[in-house]
Amino acid sequence: MKSILITGGAGFIGSHLVRHFLNHYPAYRILNLDKLTYAGNLSNLSDVTDKPNYHFLQADICDFERMREIFSQYAVEGVIHLAAESHVDRSITDPFSFARTNVMGTLNLLQAAREQWGDRKEGRLFYHVSTDEVYGALPLEGPLFTEESRYEPHSPYSASKASSDHFVRAFHDTYGLPVVISNCSNNYGPNQYPEKLIPLFIQNIRNNMPLPVYGKGENVRDWLYVEDHARAIDLIFHRGRVGETYNIGGWNEWRNIDLIRLLIKTVDRQLGRPAGASDHLITYVTDRAGHDLRYAIDATKLKRELGWEPSLQFEEGIEKTVRWYLDQQEWLDEIAARQHSFL
């Protein structure tokens, strides 16, 4: 069986990708590598862990010798690298952990792949999953990020991801390592760790807690349903051109304040509350440092070359996402209990 290593496979996007590959490619041996930090949760995959081609490996990508062992032991032929520290606020308070994981961890995987594959590059691929935040910020009106956009990261998180992107390209240019990179917009959907905006605010609305909005809520983000992202990764992994970058976006820009109002409307309705019952929870707070005004992805290249486009309208995706979180109190309680163990 062809061994595919998916790093960060117990996290939000990673768990959806592991499930997608297990369900669509039974001839692959799927190796889910995750350190199981606070954001990694194996219960995200409880419905597929009994599949015969699934293997879980608890390991840290910052442990180079362990990465070398895994590549050798399992004869890894493909890598989809998602493991990363990804919360911007955390990067502001602890930039060192972001540099260690996102930069040095990626470098460890690149070097392990290079050593294992040597001159046998046919059929091998190192797929690096990155973010639109490496491109910096856009004005409120105007063009979108394309694959040719200049890198201009503004937070320790985006700087660490930009650095890892450069290392991936350098290994392609210097050593001929077969690589591909994708830069995606904000993901949402089931199983997202509740420090992120959408699951956090769903919970706060349910529990009548404040909804802290940075600045005036005018920052704009492009939102992508996580299962659509998994489909895009699948296409790029199997049909993308080696050495290329592909942007994955939802063609779906929302101001933060408008998104929050949509969440309030949806949660209140699904809970049987009167319309507008939770509007008073909106609380404007001081903007965070380095808060980029707008991100928006132009995914034309991905549609033109591989035929991908989002499958859900945003309101439909939000309906499904809110319903999932409202139905998953046990999962959320488990997350809360685990969070205390990492404090």
ZAPA-746856 format. One record per atom (N, C-alpha, C): z, y, x. Coordinates in steps of 0.02 Angstrom, whole numbers, padded with zeros to 5 digits, always signed. Layout:
N
ZYX
...
END
This chain:
343
+00000-00060+00042
+00000+00000+00000
+00000+00062+00044
-00036+00113+00022
-00038+00176+00058
+00027+00213+00046
+00062+00231+00100
+00127+00264+00094
+00119+00339+00092
+00144+00369+00037
+00142+00442+00028
+00214+00467+00029
+00228+00512+00076
+00295+00541+00083
+00297+00607+00045
+00341+00612-00005
+00352+00674-00042
+00421+00699-00024
+00423+00756+00010
+00488+00784+00030
+00514+00829-00026
+00580+00829-00034
+00610+00868-00088
+00596+00838-00156
+00587+00772-00159
+00567+00739-00220
+00621+00732-00273
+00683+00750-00257
+00736+00750-00308
+00748+00819-00337
+00709+00868-00313
+00716+00936-00338
+00674+00947-00400
+00665+01009-00418
+00631+01027-00480
+00557+01008-00478
+00518+01042-00438
+00447+01026-00434
+00436+00957-00406
+00475+00939-00355
+00466+00874-00323
+00476+00816-00370
+00525+00819-00414
+00536+00763-00460
+00478+00755-00509
+00451+00810-00532
+00392+00805-00576
+00332+00776-00538
+00326+00795-00475
+00270+00768-00436
+00278+00694-00421
+00339+00673-00403
+00352+00602-00392
+00336+00562-00455
+00359+00585-00512
+00346+00550-00575
+00270+00547-00588
+00236+00602-00577
+00163+00604-00588
+00127+00553-00545
+00145+00550-00481
+00111+00503-00436
+00129+00431-00453
+00192+00418-00470
+00211+00350-00488
+00174+00326-00551
+00165+00371-00598
+00132+00352-00660
+00056+00347-00654
+00027+00382-00606
-00046+00383-00601
-00074+00343-00542
-00032+00326-00494
-00057+00292-00434
-00012+00233-00415
-00014+00179-00454
+00028+00121-00440
+00012+00087-00374
-00047+00101-00346
-00065+00071-00282
-00035+00109-00222
-00004+00166-00235
+00030+00203-00181
+00103+00182-00178
+00130+00179-00117
+00202+00174-00108
+00228+00245-00102
+00268+00267-00151
+00293+00335-00152
+00362+00338-00120
+00366+00374-00066
+00429+00383-00029
+00457+00451-00047
+00512+00451-00083
+00545+00513-00103
+00599+00528-00052
+00587+00579-00011
+00635+00599+00041
+00671+00662+00018
+00737+00658+00013
+00776+00716-00008
+00844+00713+00025
+00869+00771+00045
+00935+00775+00076
+00990+00772+00023
+00972+00785-00040
+01019+00790-00096
+01071+00844-00084
+01045+00905-00071
+01089+00963-00071
+01106+00981-00143
+01134+01039-00153
+01156+01057-00221
+01099+01055-00272
+01037+01068-00251
+00981+01072-00298
+00945+01006-00308
+00961+00956-00268
+00929+00890-00275
+00969+00845-00320
+00935+00811-00365
+00971+00771-00415
+00930+00710-00434
+00953+00651-00416
+00915+00590-00430
+00911+00575-00505
+00954+00603-00545
+00948+00592-00617
+00885+00623-00645
+00854+00669-00607
+00790+00696-00628
+00736+00643-00632
+00748+00585-00599
+00698+00532-00595
+00723+00467-00625
+00774+00470-00667
+00804+00409-00692
+00756+00365-00732
+00703+00395-00758
+00655+00356-00799
+00603+00319-00758
+00600+00331-00692
+00547+00299-00652
+00574+00263-00590
+00639+00265-00578
+00665+00237-00515
+00661+00161-00512
+00647+00128-00568
+00640+00055-00566
+00569+00033-00552
+00523+00079-00542
+00454+00060-00527
+00451+00027-00458
+00412-00027-00450
+00413-00065-00387
+00385-00026-00327
+00346+00026-00339
+00317+00063-00283
+00356+00127-00267
+00418+00132-00293
+00460+00190-00280
+00513+00174-00228
+00521+00218-00179
+00573+00210-00128
+00606+00278-00116
+00673+00279-00118
+00710+00341-00105
+00740+00338-00035
+00732+00394+00001
+00759+00400+00069
+00801+00463+00072
+00866+00455+00081
+00908+00514+00089
+00909+00534+00162
+00880+00592+00176
+00875+00614+00246
+00863+00689+00247
+00875+00718+00305
+00869+00790+00315
+00807+00803+00358
+00761+00844+00334
+00700+00858+00372
+00715+00895+00437
+00776+00921+00444
+00795+00953+00507
+00815+00902+00560
+00820+00839+00542
+00836+00784+00588
+00771+00755+00614
+00748+00779+00671
+00682+00759+00697
+00677+00685+00711
+00728+00656+00743
+00725+00585+00759
+00721+00542+00697
+00756+00562+00644
+00751+00525+00581
+00682+00530+00551
+00651+00589+00556
+00583+00597+00531
+00535+00552+00569
+00543+00548+00634
+00499+00504+00674
+00508+00431+00653
+00570+00411+00641
+00584+00343+00620
+00550+00327+00553
+00555+00374+00506
+00525+00362+00439
+00450+00358+00443
+00418+00402+00481
+00345+00399+00487
+00323+00333+00518
+00361+00309+00567
+00343+00247+00600
+00358+00186+00556
+00418+00184+00528
+00439+00125+00488
+00395+00114+00428
+00375+00168+00394
+00337+00161+00332
+00262+00175+00341
+00241+00186+00403
+00170+00199+00417
+00142+00252+00369
+00176+00309+00368
+00158+00362+00321
+00087+00387+00335
+00047+00389+00281
-00022+00413+00288
-00034+00479+00253
+00009+00497+00207
+00002+00562+00173
+00070+00594+00164
+00073+00659+00170
+00134+00697+00161
+00121+00752+00110
+00165+00759+00061
+00165+00818+00018
+00234+00849+00027
+00235+00905+00059
+00297+00935+00084
+00320+00992+00038
+00373+00976-00002
+00402+01026-00047
+00473+01045-00028
+00507+01006+00014
+00577+01018+00029
+00585+01088+00059
+00627+01128+00027
+00636+01197+00051
+00697+01228+00018
+00727+01275+00053
+00773+01322+00021
+00730+01374-00013
+00745+01389-00078
+00697+01430-00115
+00727+01487-00155
+00792+01496-00154
+00822+01547-00196
+00829+01612-00157
+00794+01665-00179
+00790+01727-00141
+00860+01757-00129
+00901+01758-00182
+00968+01788-00173
+01008+01751-00120
+01003+01685-00118
+01038+01646-00067
+01011+01663+00003
+00946+01675+00008
+00917+01691+00074
+00942+01758+00100
+00959+01803+00055
+00984+01868+00077
+01054+01861+00107
+01095+01816+00079
+01163+01807+00105
+01166+01757+00163
+01117+01712+00168
+01118+01661+00221
+01048+01648+00247
+01018+01695+00284
+00949+01685+00308
+00942+01628+00358
+00996+01611+00394
+00990+01559+00445
+00973+01491+00416
+01004+01473+00359
+00989+01408+00330
+00917+01404+00306
+00889+01460+00285
+00819+01462+00264
+00773+01453+00324
+00790+01483+00380
+00749+01474+00440
+00753+01402+00464
+00813+01373+00463
+00820+01304+00487
+00779+01256+00444
+00788+01259+00379
+00756+01210+00335
+00681+01224+00328
+00663+01286+00313
+00594+01300+00296
+00548+01305+00357
+00575+01326+00413
+00534+01332+00473
+00541+01270+00517
+00602+01257+00541
+00612+01201+00587
+00602+01134+00552
+00622+01129+00488
+00610+01067+00452
+00536+01052+00446
+00497+01103+00430
+00424+01093+00426
+00395+01075+00493
+00418+01107+00545
+00394+01091+00613
+00410+01019+00632
+00469+00995+00613
+00487+00925+00627
+00439+00877+00593
+00422+00891+00530
+00376+00848+00494
+00306+00850+00524
+00283+00909+00542
+00217+00915+00573
+00213+00875+00638
+00265+00882+00680
+00264+00846+00744
+00269+00770+00733
+00310+00749+00685
+00315+00677+00671
+00248+00650+00647
+00214+00687+00604
+00148+00666+00580
+00098+00664+00637
+00099+00714+00679
+00053+00716+00736
+00063+00656+00782
+00126+00640+00796
+00140+00583+00840
+00119+00517+00808
+00134+00509+00743
+00119+00447+00709
+00044+00436+00701
+00008+00488+00684
-00063+00481+00669
-00107+00481+00732
-00086+00518+00783
-00125+00519+00844
-00198+00538+00830
-00243+00495+00854
-00315+00506+00841
-00338+00475+00776
-00294+00441+00740
-00313+00407+00678
-00302+00455+00619
-00348+00503+00614
-00339+00556+00564
-00376+00541+00499
-00422+00495+00499
-00460+00480+00439
-00414+00453+00384
-00417+00483+00326
-00375+00461+00270
-00305+00487+00272
-00287+00527+00322
-00221+00557+00327
-00223+00629+00303
-00167+00653+00277
-00164+00723+00255
-00092+00747+00253
-00082+00807+00281
-00018+00842+00276
-00027+00900+00228
+00002+00895+00169
-00005+00945+00116
+00060+00985+00114
+00053+01050+00127
+00111+01095+00129
+00111+01139+00066
+00166+01135+00028
+00172+01175-00034
+00210+01239-00019
+00176+01295-00030
+00206+01360-00015
+00211+01403-00078
+00218+01467-00069
+00234+01513-00124
+00191+01575-00122
+00183+01607-00179
+00147+01671-00181
+00186+01727-00148
+00251+01717-00137
+00293+01770-00109
+00275+01787-00037
+00239+01743-00002
+00219+01758+00067
+00172+01818+00069
+00138+01833+00014
+00090+01887+00013
+00121+01956+00002
+00186+01958-00010
+00219+02022-00022
+00217+02042-00094
+00200+02104-00108
+00202+02129-00176
+00136+02163-00194
+00123+02165-00259
+00064+02199-00286
+00085+02260-00326
+00041+02310-00333
+00055+02364-00381
+00052+02337-00452
+00080+02374-00499
+00082+02350-00568
+00013+02339-00597
-00035+02379-00576
-00104+02371-00599
-00148+02357-00539
-00198+02315-00549
-00245+02304-00495
-00257+02231-00479
-00277+02217-00418
-00301+02150-00400
-00244+02098-00397
-00264+02035-00393
-00218+01979-00388
-00218+01953-00316
-00168+01911-00300
-00168+01878-00235
-00224+01826-00233
-00264+01828-00180
-00313+01776-00168
-00295+01740-00104
-00332+01688-00087
-00320+01650-00026
-00331+01693+00037
-00365+01749+00029
-00378+01793+00086
-00328+01851+00091
-00281+01855+00045
-00232+01910+00046
-00190+01908+00110
-00174+01967+00134
-00134+01973+00195
-00062+01950+00183
-00033+01918+00232
+00037+01899+00228
+00081+01960+00240
+00129+01971+00195
+00174+02027+00202
+00241+02011+00168
+00278+01961+00193
+00340+01940+00160
+00394+01994+00165
+00435+01998+00113
+00485+02050+00110
+00557+02024+00106
+00567+01960+00098
+00635+01932+00095
+00641+01878+00148
+00703+01860+00168
+00710+01805+00216
+00678+01740+00190
+00682+01728+00124
+00650+01668+00097
+00575+01670+00109
+00542+01724+00087
+00469+01726+00094
+00448+01729+00167
+00489+01760+00210
+00473+01760+00281
+00475+01690+00311
+00524+01650+00289
+00529+01581+00314
+00471+01538+00290
+00449+01549+00228
+00392+01512+00202
+00327+01534+00237
+00321+01598+00249
+00262+01623+00285
+00258+01592+00355
+00315+01589+00389
+00317+01559+00455
+00296+01486+00453
+00321+01449+00403
+00302+01378+00398
+00228+01370+00384
+00199+01415+00343
+00126+01413+00332
+00088+01421+00397
+00111+01467+00439
+00077+01479+00503
+00081+01418+00548
+00138+01384+00549
+00144+01324+00589
+00096+01270+00565
+00089+01262+00499
+00044+01212+00473
-00028+01226+00496
-00049+01289+00490
-00116+01307+00512
-00125+01299+00587
-00072+01315+00624
-00076+01308+00697
-00084+01235+00717
-00051+01189+00683
-00059+01118+00699
-00129+01093+00682
-00159+01123+00631
-00229+01105+00616
-00275+01132+00670
-00266+01195+00689
-00311+01226+00736
-00301+01200+00807
-00239+01186+00826
-00224+01166+00894
-00233+01091+00905
-00208+01051+00858
-00207+00978+00868
-00256+00941+00823
-00289+00977+00778
-00335+00943+00732
-00300+00904+00677
-00236+00920+00664
-00200+00886+00611
-00232+00902+00544
-00248+00852+00504
-00278+00866+00438
-00226+00894+00390
-00235+00956+00370
-00186+00990+00329
-00220+01025+00270
-00181+01040+00220
-00201+01084+00166
-00139+01120+00142
-00147+01181+00118
-00090+01222+00095
-00106+01247+00025
-00055+01248-00018
-00062+01282-00082
-00005+01332-00090
-00020+01389-00119
+00029+01441-00133
+00032+01450-00209
+00091+01438-00237
+00097+01438-00310
+00138+01497-00335
+00128+01512-00399
+00168+01563-00432
+00233+01532-00459
+00273+01571-00494
+00338+01548-00518
+00330+01488-00565
+00366+01434-00552
+00365+01375-00594
+00421+01379-00646
+00409+01347-00703
+00462+01339-00753
+00452+01272-00788
+00504+01248-00823
+00500+01185-00858
+00564+01146-00853
+00565+01084-00876
+00625+01042-00874
+00648+01028-00803
+00713+01016-00796
+00745+00994-00734
+00753+01049-00681
+00737+01111-00698
+00746+01164-00648
+00820+01180-00640
+00841+01188-00578
+00912+01202-00564
+00931+01268-00597
+00988+01269-00632
+01004+01327-00674
+01028+01389-00638
+01011+01397-00574
+01020+01462-00542
+00958+01506-00552
+00902+01475-00572
+00839+01511-00581
+00838+01545-00649
+00796+01596-00655
+00799+01642-00711
+00795+01608-00779
+00744+01568-00791
+00734+01541-00858
+00791+01494-00879
+00808+01442-00840
+00864+01399-00863
+00931+01436-00865
+00942+01482-00819
+01005+01521-00819
+01011+01562-00883
+00957+01595-00902
+00961+01638-00960
+00963+01597-01025
+00931+01540-01027
+00937+01497-01086
+01010+01478-01096
+01043+01458-01042
+01114+01440-01047
+01157+01500-01067
+01144+01558-01037
+01184+01617-01053
+01175+01638-01126
+01114+01633-01151
+01103+01650-01222
+01140+01601-01266
+01136+01537-01251
+01171+01487-01290
+01246+01501-01292
+01274+01521-01234
+01346+01530-01227
+01369+01602-01237
+01323+01646-01262
+01341+01716-01275
+01369+01751-01213
+01336+01739-01157
+01356+01770-01094
+01304+01824-01075
+01324+01872-01033
+01278+01926-01015
+01214+01900-00981
+01160+01938-00992
+01095+01924-00961
+01081+01979-00911
+01100+01969-00847
+01093+02023-00797
+01019+02033-00778
+00994+02094-00791
+00924+02111-00778
+00922+02160-00720
+00887+02141-00666
+00882+02185-00608
+00842+02248-00626
+00868+02307-00605
+00833+02370-00616
+00821+02381-00690
+00758+02395-00707
+00739+02405-00777
+00702+02345-00806
+00699+02291-00767
+00665+02232-00791
+00590+02237-00789
+00563+02283-00749
+00491+02296-00748
+00454+02253-00697
+00490+02213-00657
+00457+02170-00609
+00415+02118-00645
+00357+02104-00620
+00308+02060-00653
+00300+01996-00612
+00300+01939-00648
+00289+01874-00616
+00236+01835-00656
+00200+01794-00619
+00151+01748-00650
+00186+01680-00657
+00185+01652-00717
+00224+01592-00731
+00179+01531-00741
+00199+01475-00711
+00160+01413-00710
+00204+01355-00733
+00181+01318-00784
+00219+01260-00807
+00218+01206-00754
+00276+01176-00740
+00283+01132-00682
+00236+01072-00685
+00223+01044-00743
+00179+00986-00747
+00107+01005-00733
+00087+01067-00749
+00021+01091-00730
+00017+01098-00654
+00073+01119-00623
+00075+01123-00550
+00066+01054-00519
+00099+01004-00546
+00093+00935-00520
+00021+00911-00525
-00013+00927-00580
-00083+00907-00586
-00126+00942-00533
-00112+01004-00520
-00150+01041-00469
-00139+01011-00400
-00077+00994-00384
-00063+00963-00319
-00100+00897-00312
-00101+00858-00365
-00138+00794-00365
-00212+00807-00348
-00243+00854-00381
-00313+00868-00368
-00325+00891-00296
-00283+00936-00273
-00292+00962-00205
-00281+00906-00153
-00230+00865-00165
-00216+00810-00118
-00275+00762-00113
-00307+00748-00168
-00361+00698-00168
-00430+00727-00157
-00440+00790-00175
-00508+00816-00173
-00514+00883-00137
-00458+00912-00115
-00462+00975-00080
-00493+00967-00011
-00519+01021+00016
-00551+01021+00081
-00499+01030+00136
-00500+00988+00185
-00452+00991+00241
-00458+01059+00275
-00400+01088+00291
-00398+01152+00324
-00398+01212+00277
-00405+01199+00212
-00410+01253+00163
-00343+01270+00131
-00341+01329+00101
-00284+01352+00061
-00308+01360-00011
-00265+01339-00058
-00281+01347-00129
-00223+01382-00164
-00237+01435-00201
-00186+01468-00240
-00182+01436-00310
-00121+01423-00333
-00109+01392-00398
-00069+01442-00441
-00100+01467-00493
-00067+01515-00536
-00078+01500-00610
-00039+01532-00651
-00042+01518-00723
-00085+01566-00762
-00116+01617-00728
-00151+01669-00764
-00106+01695-00820
-00044+01710-00803
+00007+01718-00854
+00061+01767-00830
+00046+01831-00829
+00092+01882-00803
+00138+01907-00858
+00203+01911-00841
+00252+01937-00888
+00301+01983-00851
+00316+02041-00881
+00372+02080-00855
+00437+02042-00869
+00484+02048-00823
+00547+02012-00832
+00580+02027-00899
+00581+02091-00919
+00615+02109-00980
+00580+02078-01041
+00514+02073-01039
+00477+02044-01095
+00489+01968-01098
+00493+01937-01040
+00509+01866-01037
+00579+01853-01066
+00627+01895-01047
+00695+01886-01071
+00699+01894-01147
+00662+01941-01174
+00661+01951-01246
+00630+01890-01281
+00578+01861-01250
+00548+01800-01278
+00599+01743-01277
+00637+01737-01222
+00687+01684-01218
+00741+01694-01272
+00763+01756-01281
+00813+01770-01333
+00786+01750-01401
+00726+01771-01417
+00696+01755-01481
+00691+01680-01492
+00670+01643-01439
+00658+01571-01445
+00724+01533-01450
+00773+01550-01408
+00837+01515-01409
+00873+01529-01475
+00876+01592-01495
+00910+01608-01559
+00878+01570-01617
+00812+01567-01619
+00779+01531-01674
+00794+01457-01672
+00791+01427-01613
+00804+01355-01608
+00877+01338-01622
+00922+01386-01612
+00993+01375-01627
+01010+01395-01699
+00961+01420-01736
+00973+01439-01806
+01009+01505-01813
+01005+01548-01763
+01038+01613-01767
+00990+01665-01798
+01016+01720-01824
+00973+01773-01849
+00932+01803-01793
+00873+01827-01810
+00831+01860-01760
+00868+01919-01729
+00865+01924-01662
+00897+01979-01627
+00972+01971-01617
+01000+01914-01634
+01072+01905-01629
+01098+01912-01558
+01056+01896-01509
+01078+01896-01439
+01050+01953-01398
+01017+02002-01432
+00988+02058-01395
+01041+02096-01356
+01102+02099-01382
+01155+02139-01350
+01177+02110-01283
+01156+02049-01268
+01177+02017-01205
+01140+02046-01144
+01084+02081-01155
+01047+02109-01099
+01090+02162-01064
+01098+02153-00999
+01140+02198-00958
+01100+02217-00896
+01087+02281-00887
+01048+02304-00829
+01095+02312-00769
+01075+02284-00712
+01116+02286-00652
+01075+02315-00595
+01109+02333-00541
+01076+02362-00483
+01024+02314-00455
+00966+02340-00440
+00912+02298-00415
+00932+02267-00348
+00906+02207-00335
+00922+02173-00272
+00878+02200-00216
+00901+02190-00154
+00864+02213-00095
+00798+02175-00090
+00746+02211-00071
+00682+02180-00058
+00650+02149-00119
+00664+02176-00179
+00639+02146-00241
+00566+02168-00252
+00519+02122-00242
+00448+02137-00248
+00431+02154-00321
+00386+02204-00329
+00371+02229-00396
+00331+02179-00437
+00279+02150-00407
+00234+02107-00447
+00204+02053-00403
+00202+01992-00430
+00164+01937-00401
+00114+01914-00454
+00053+01901-00433
+00003+01875-00480
-00050+01838-00440
-00064+01777-00459
-00108+01732-00422
-00178+01731-00454
-00229+01735-00411
-00297+01723-00432
-00314+01651-00413
-00318+01607-00464
-00331+01536-00452
-00404+01518-00463
-00449+01566-00454
-00520+01554-00464
-00547+01500-00418
-00527+01500-00356
-00553+01451-00308
-00535+01380-00331
-00474+01370-00354
-00452+01304-00376
-00492+01282-00438
-00505+01328-00483
-00544+01310-00542
-00617+01296-00524
-00645+01338-00480
-00715+01330-00461
-00728+01265-00423
-00684+01249-00375
-00696+01191-00332
-00672+01126-00363
-00616+01127-00398
-00585+01065-00421
-00578+01061-00497
-00596+01113-00533
-00596+01111-00605
-00528+01116-00639
-00478+01140-00601
-00410+01144-00629
-00401+01209-00668
-00363+01205-00722
-00338+01264-00757
-00275+01243-00795
-00232+01291-00812
-00170+01274-00848
-00186+01241-00915
-00141+01196-00936
-00151+01160-00998
-00113+01189-01057
-00061+01231-01042
-00018+01257-01094
-00021+01332-01099
-00019+01359-01160
-00005+01429-01170
+00069+01440-01155
+00086+01500-01130
+00155+01512-01108
+00206+01502-01164
+00190+01529-01222
+00238+01523-01277
+00251+01449-01294
+00199+01407-01289
+00208+01335-01301
+00252+01304-01247
+00240+01324-01185
+00281+01298-01130
+00354+01319-01136
+00365+01382-01157
+00434+01406-01166
+00468+01369-01223
+00433+01356-01277
+00461+01317-01332
+00485+01249-01307
+00443+01214-01269
+00461+01148-01243
+00519+01153-01194
+00518+01204-01152
+00570+01212-01102
+00638+01227-01133
+00639+01274-01180
+00702+01291-01214
+00730+01230-01251
+00687+01194-01286
+00709+01134-01322
+00740+01084-01274
+00709+01075-01216
+00734+01026-01167
+00805+01045-01145
+00815+01108-01127
+00881+01129-01103
+00933+01126-01158
+00915+01144-01218
+00964+01141-01273
+00983+01069-01289
+00939+01022-01274
+00953+00951-01287
+00985+00914-01228
+00996+00949-01172
+01017+00914-01111
+01085+00938-01087
+01133+00943-01132
+01199+00966-01112
+01231+00919-01061
+01220+00854-01067
+01248+00806-01019
+01220+00819-00950
+01155+00831-00944
+01124+00847-00879
+01154+00911-00851
+01162+00962-00892
+01189+01025-00869
+01262+01018-00848
+01301+00978-00884
+01370+00966-00865
+01374+00930-00797
+01328+00884-00787
+01326+00849-00723
+01310+00898-00666
+01262+00942-00678
+01245+00993-00629
+01305+01036-00613
+01341+01057-00664
+01400+01100-00653
+01453+01064-00612
+01463+00999-00626
+01512+00960-00588
+01490+00952-00516
+01426+00940-00505
+01400+00932-00437
+01405+00997-00399
+01393+01052-00433
+01395+01117-00399
+01463+01129-00368
+01516+01111-00404
+01583+01120-00376
+01594+01079-00313
+01561+01021-00309
+01570+00978-00250
+01537+01006-00188
+01490+01054-00197
+01456+01085-00140
+01487+01151-00120
+01537+01175-00158
+01568+01239-00142
+01616+01232-00083
END
